[in-house]
Amino acid sequence: MIKVEKEFKGKGEVSGINFSQVKREGLWCLYKRSDGYYEVVKLQERQAGIAYFSGVKVEFKERESYPTGESWSLNGHGACIRSLEKANAIFKQRVNG
């Protein structure tokens, strides 16, 4: 299983924002963003597979992925918070279910 990086640069709607993992338990992570916000997210597990792009075969290994912003409201997989204290409380609540 390929793990999500502890530090990475955002893409798409969060392009230009740097992310640094503060802590992790299982699939739940707390990341600090370079714009002053914190994100509590549940990583997604992706199965290995094959896809074709413009006729080119691409093989994917089993991996974790950071959830898209769209999946947050649909599945409760994320929260974006300005306060570290509040982010820690949400993280603890999500981990303990």
DALINSUL-V257044 format. One record per residue. N is the residue number from 1. RES is the residue in one small letter. OMEGA is omega as a letter, one per 30 degrees, with the letter a starting at -180 (* if undefined). Layout:
n=[N/N]
res=[RES/RES]
omega=[OMEGA/OMEGA]
This chain:
n=[1/2/3/4/5/6/7/8/9/10/11/12/13/14/15/16/17/18/19/20/21/22/23/24/25/26/27/28/29/30/31/32/33/34/35/36/37/38/39/40/41/42/43/44/45/46/47/48/49/50/51/52/53/54/55/56/57/58/59/60/61/62/63/64/65/66/67/68/69/70/71/72/73/74/75/76/77/78/79/80/81/82/83/84/85/86/87/88/89/90/91/92/93/94/95/96/97]
res=[m/i/k/v/e/k/e/f/k/g/k/g/e/v/s/g/i/n/f/s/q/v/k/r/e/g/l/w/c/l/y/k/r/s/d/g/y/y/e/v/v/k/l/q/e/r/q/a/g/i/a/y/f/s/g/v/k/v/e/f/k/e/r/e/s/y/p/t/g/e/s/w/s/l/n/g/h/g/a/c/i/r/s/l/e/k/a/n/a/i/f/k/q/r/v/n/g]
omega=[l/a/l/a/l/l/l/l/a/l/l/a/l/l/l/l/l/a/l/a/l/l/a/l/a/l/l/a/l/l/l/l/a/l/l/l/l/l/l/a/l/l/l/l/a/l/l/l/l/l/l/l/a/l/a/l/l/l/l/l/l/a/l/l/l/a/l/l/l/a/a/a/a/a/a/a/a/l/l/a/l/a/l/l/l/l/l/l/l/l/a/l/a/a/a/l/*]
